[in-house]
Amino acid sequence: MPHRIDIDHKHSRAIIRVIGQQLRASLKPEPEQPESLRAQIERLRELEERSPLIVPADEQRPTFLARKNPGTGWGIDILWADGETEVIKGFITEHDAVKWIAEYSKAWSELRMTSHPKRPSDSEPS
């Protein structure tokens, strides 16, 4: 796994914005698009830059990633929208970790968001 770089939400959004600008610059609208379509696309871009997130950052679902531990076994890295990370340890195989993500991650994250405003850094699987 590549080295992890922790960045805060503000810098993450800035990086996303720059990538979006570069993509827009390299993916210019095709000349045969009707003017009305180009105007609508431009309007969407303007609204995107001004609009807040639809779901507040503290209520967004985290991202789950199964990974091999340095020694033996598997763990799950959890990345929250605010940049915080957690690890769930104790899985024997990759299949066990992936199965937990598929079956339990949604309920786990909902419980975590409502009952643990300050999430601890390490957890054990349920």
C-alpha positions in Angstrom: 0.0 0.0 0.0 1.4 3.4 -0.9 2.3 5.8 1.9 -0.8 7.4 3.3 -1.0 11.2 3.4 -3.6 12.7 5.7 -5.0 16.0 4.5 -7.8 18.0 5.9 -11.2 18.7 4.3 -10.2 22.2 3.1 -7.1 21.0 1.3 -9.0 17.9 -0.1 -11.6 20.2 -1.6 -8.9 22.5 -3.0 -7.2 19.5 -4.7 -10.5 18.3 -6.1 -11.2 21.8 -7.5 -7.8 22.0 -9.2 -8.3 18.5 -10.7 -11.7 19.5 -11.9 -10.3 22.7 -13.5 -7.6 20.8 -15.3 -10.1 18.2 -16.5 -12.4 20.9 -17.8 -9.5 22.6 -19.6 -8.4 19.3 -21.3 -12.0 18.1 -22.0 -13.4 21.1 -23.9 -17.0 20.8 -25.1 -17.2 19.5 -28.6 -18.0 22.3 -31.2 -21.1 20.5 -32.5 -22.9 20.8 -29.1 -25.8 23.1 -29.2 -25.4 26.5 -27.6 -28.2 25.8 -25.1 -26.4 22.6 -23.9 -23.1 24.5 -23.5 -24.9 27.2 -21.5 -26.5 24.6 -19.2 -23.1 22.9 -18.6 -21.6 26.3 -17.8 -24.4 27.1 -15.4 -23.9 23.7 -13.7 -20.2 24.5 -13.3 -21.0 27.9 -11.7 -23.5 26.3 -9.3 -21.1 23.6 -8.4 -18.4 26.1 -7.3 -20.9 28.1 -5.1 -23.0 25.3 -3.6 -22.2 23.6 -0.3 -22.2 19.9 0.1 -25.7 18.4 0.0 -24.9 16.3 3.0 -22.8 17.9 5.7 -19.3 16.4 5.9 -19.9 15.0 9.4 -22.9 13.0 8.1 -21.2 11.5 5.0 -20.5 7.8 4.9 -16.8 6.8 5.3 -14.8 4.8 2.7 -13.8 1.2 3.7 -10.7 -0.5 2.3 -9.5 -4.0 3.2 -5.7 -4.3 3.5 -3.1 -6.8 4.4 -1.5 -6.2 7.8 2.3 -6.0 7.9 2.5 -9.3 9.9 -0.4 -11.6 9.5 -4.1 -11.2 8.9 -6.1 -8.4 7.5 -7.6 -5.1 8.6 -10.0 -2.5 7.3 -8.9 1.1 6.9 -11.8 3.6 7.3 -11.6 7.1 5.9 -14.2 9.6 7.0 -15.2 12.6 5.0 -13.5 14.9 7.5 -10.1 13.2 6.8 -10.1 11.2 10.1 -9.1 7.6 9.8 -9.8 4.4 11.8 -8.7 0.8 11.6 -10.6 -2.3 12.4 -8.2 -5.2 13.1 -8.6 -8.9 13.6 -9.6 -10.4 10.2 -7.9 -13.7 9.2 -8.4 -13.5 5.5 -9.1 -10.9 2.9 -12.4 -12.6 2.3 -13.4 -12.0 5.9 -12.6 -8.3 5.7 -14.4 -7.8 2.4 -17.4 -9.7 3.7 -17.5 -7.5 6.8 -17.4 -4.4 4.6 -20.3 -5.8 2.5 -22.5 -6.9 5.3 -21.8 -4.6 8.3 -20.1 -1.4 7.2 -23.2 0.6 6.6 -24.8 -0.2 10.0 -21.4 0.2 11.7 -20.9 3.7 10.2 -24.5 4.8 11.0 -24.0 3.6 14.6 -20.6 5.3 14.8 -22.0 8.6 13.5 -24.9 8.7 16.0 -23.2 7.3 19.1 -19.6 8.4 18.9 -19.1 12.0 18.0 -15.4 11.5 18.8 -14.4 8.3 17.0 -11.6 6.3 18.6 -8.6 5.5 16.4 -8.8 1.7 16.7 -11.7 -0.8 16.9 -12.2 -4.5 16.9 -14.6 -6.2 14.5 -18.2 -6.8 15.7 
